């Protein structure tokens, strides 16, 4: 229908809706776009997919040492940019701690996981370090999670063997991993100045 109150609207059946609106109603604006030119639902969907993918990789890298979490975080942060850092850091931190919790329960004997014989020496060395640590158990776990020394993989198993409380393991481990992955994820932005 030409002209009149139907001209500015694009409804499949304009006669059902347009007779209720005055002729002076301005046309509807297109959906708003975010700062990167995407619609909000698209951005949410992309960040959710990034979070879930990172979470899955985080579980694998937390439990299996040949999946490198740090390289994944650097690569994902470089590709996703600043807007994806929260999804990457939170996904990797949660996923990684799920994987480390599996190692903790393996150390406690609740889960059967194959461990290489070479880890026996590392476990003995970590146990000695933990037992003679001057800073205490919680700071020791935090430092290991944040710096990777001694390797958090081995520390997670040893925490289970020593039957440390699950929260004593999870809280400093999660905070240390969060700090580690946040620093790694922000590294590409520091280099590129973005």
C-alpha positions as CSV (number, residue, x, y, z in Angstrom):
1,X,0.0,0.0,0.0
2,X,1.6,3.3,-1.0
3,X,1.9,6.2,1.3
4,X,0.1,6.8,4.6
5,X,0.9,5.2,7.8
6,X,2.0,2.0,6.1
7,X,5.0,3.4,4.2
8,X,7.5,3.5,7.0
9,X,7.0,0.0,8.4
10,X,8.1,-3.4,7.1
11,X,5.7,-5.9,8.7
12,X,4.6,-9.0,6.8
13,X,1.0,-7.9,7.4
14,X,1.2,-4.2,8.1
15,X,-2.6,-3.7,8.2
16,X,-2.7,-5.8,11.4
17,X,-0.3,-3.5,13.3
18,X,-0.1,-0.1,11.6
19,X,-3.7,1.0,12.1
20,X,-2.9,1.1,15.9
21,X,0.1,3.5,15.5
22,X,-0.1,7.1,14.5
23,X,1.2,8.1,11.1
24,X,3.8,10.3,12.7
25,X,5.6,7.3,14.3
26,X,9.2,7.2,13.0
27,X,10.5,4.1,11.4
28,X,12.2,1.6,13.7
29,X,15.9,1.8,14.1
30,X,18.0,-1.2,13.2
31,X,19.2,-3.3,16.2
32,X,22.0,-1.6,18.1
33,X,25.5,-2.7,17.6
34,X,28.3,-3.1,20.1
35,X,31.6,-1.4,20.0
36,X,33.0,-3.9,17.6
37,X,30.2,-3.6,15.1
38,X,28.4,-6.8,16.3
39,X,24.9,-7.1,17.6
40,X,24.8,-7.8,21.4
41,X,23.4,-11.4,20.9
42,X,26.2,-12.2,18.4
43,X,28.8,-10.9,20.9
44,X,27.3,-13.0,23.7
45,X,27.1,-16.1,21.6
46,X,30.7,-15.6,20.5
47,X,31.9,-15.1,24.1
48,X,29.9,-18.1,25.3
49,X,31.5,-20.3,22.6
50,X,34.9,-18.9,23.4
51,X,34.3,-19.6,27.1
52,X,33.0,-23.2,26.5
53,X,35.9,-24.1,24.1
54,X,38.4,-22.7,26.5
55,X,36.8,-24.5,29.4
56,X,37.1,-27.8,27.6
57,X,40.7,-27.2,26.6
58,X,41.3,-26.2,30.2
59,X,40.0,-29.5,31.6
60,X,42.2,-31.4,29.2
61,X,45.3,-29.3,29.9
62,X,44.8,-29.5,33.6
63,X,44.7,-33.3,33.6
64,X,47.1,-34.1,30.8
65,X,50.5,-32.3,30.7
66,X,50.9,-32.4,26.9
67,X,48.0,-29.9,26.4
68,X,49.7,-26.5,26.9
69,X,47.4,-24.1,28.6
70,X,49.7,-21.1,28.4
71,X,50.1,-21.3,24.6
72,X,46.4,-21.7,24.2
73,X,45.7,-18.6,26.3
74,X,48.2,-16.5,24.4
75,X,46.9,-17.6,21.0
76,X,43.2,-17.2,22.0
77,X,43.8,-13.8,23.5
78,X,45.7,-12.7,20.4
79,X,42.9,-13.8,18.1
80,X,39.9,-12.7,20.3
81,X,41.4,-9.4,21.4
82,X,40.7,-7.5,24.5
83,X,36.9,-8.3,24.4
84,X,37.6,-12.0,24.8
85,X,40.0,-11.9,27.8
86,X,37.3,-12.5,30.4
87,X,35.9,-15.5,28.6
88,X,39.4,-16.9,28.1
89,X,40.7,-16.4,31.6
90,X,37.6,-17.6,33.4
91,X,37.2,-20.6,31.1
92,X,40.8,-21.7,31.4
93,X,40.9,-21.1,35.2
94,X,37.7,-23.1,35.8
95,X,38.6,-25.8,33.3
96,X,42.2,-26.1,34.6
97,X,41.1,-26.4,38.2
98,X,38.6,-29.2,37.2
99,X,41.6,-31.0,35.6
100,X,43.8,-30.4,38.7
101,X,41.0,-31.6,41.0
102,X,41.0,-34.9,39.1
103,X,44.7,-35.1,39.8
104,X,44.1,-34.3,43.4
105,X,41.5,-37.1,43.7
106,X,43.9,-39.4,41.8
107,X,46.6,-38.6,44.5
108,X,44.1,-39.4,47.2
109,X,43.3,-42.7,45.6
110,X,39.7,-41.9,44.8
111,X,40.3,-42.0,41.0
112,X,42.7,-44.4,39.1
113,X,44.8,-42.4,36.7
114,X,48.0,-43.8,35.0
115,X,51.1,-41.9,36.2
116,X,54.5,-42.3,34.6
117,X,57.2,-43.8,36.8
118,X,59.3,-40.7,36.3
119,X,56.7,-38.8,38.4
120,X,57.7,-40.8,41.5
121,X,60.9,-38.8,41.9
122,X,59.0,-35.5,41.3
123,X,56.4,-36.4,43.8
124,X,59.0,-37.2,46.4
125,X,60.8,-33.9,45.8
126,X,57.5,-32.0,45.9
127,X,56.5,-33.7,49.1
128,X,59.8,-32.7,50.7
129,X,59.5,-29.1,49.6
130,X,55.9,-28.9,50.9
131,X,56.8,-30.5,54.2
132,X,59.7,-28.1,54.8
133,X,58.1,-25.0,53.4
134,X,58.6,-22.0,55.5
135,X,55.6,-20.1,54.0
136,X,53.0,-22.7,54.8
137,X,50.8,-25.0,52.8
138,X,48.3,-22.4,51.4
139,X,50.9,-19.9,50.2
140,X,52.9,-22.8,48.8
141,X,49.9,-24.0,46.7
142,X,49.2,-20.4,45.6
143,X,52.8,-19.8,44.5
144,X,52.9,-23.1,42.6
145,X,49.6,-22.3,40.9
146,X,50.6,-18.8,40.0
147,X,54.2,-19.5,38.8
148,X,54.2,-23.1,37.8
149,X,57.1,-23.8,40.2
150,X,57.1,-26.4,41.6
151,X,54.9,-27.8,38.7
152,X,51.3,-27.5,39.8
153,X,50.6,-30.8,38.1
154,X,52.8,-32.6,40.6
155,X,51.6,-30.4,43.5
156,X,48.0,-31.3,42.8
157,X,48.7,-35.0,43.0
158,X,50.8,-34.5,46.2
159,X,48.0,-32.4,47.8
160,X,45.8,-35.5,47.3
161,X,48.4,-37.9,48.6
162,X,48.9,-35.7,51.7
163,X,45.1,-35.6,52.1
164,X,45.0,-31.8,52.3
165,X,41.4,-30.5,52.5
166,X,39.8,-30.0,49.2
167,X,39.1,-26.3,49.9
168,X,42.7,-25.9,51.1
169,X,43.7,-27.0,47.7
170,X,41.0,-25.3,45.5
171,X,41.0,-21.8,46.9
172,X,44.8,-20.9,46.6
173,X,45.0,-23.0,43.4
174,X,42.1,-21.2,41.7
175,X,43.4,-17.8,42.8
176,X,46.9,-18.6,41.6
177,X,45.7,-19.9,38.2
178,X,43.4,-16.9,37.8
179,X,46.4,-14.6,38.3
180,X,48.6,-16.6,36.0
181,X,46.1,-16.9,33.1
182,X,45.1,-13.2,33.5
183,X,48.7,-12.1,33.2
184,X,49.3,-14.4,30.2
185,X,46.1,-13.3,28.4
186,X,46.9,-9.6,28.8
187,X,50.5,-10.1,27.6
188,X,49.5,-9.8,23.8
189,X,47.7,-6.5,24.5
190,X,50.8,-5.1,26.3
191,X,52.9,-6.0,23.3
192,X,50.6,-4.7,20.6
193,X,49.5,-1.7,22.7
194,X,45.8,-2.6,22.2
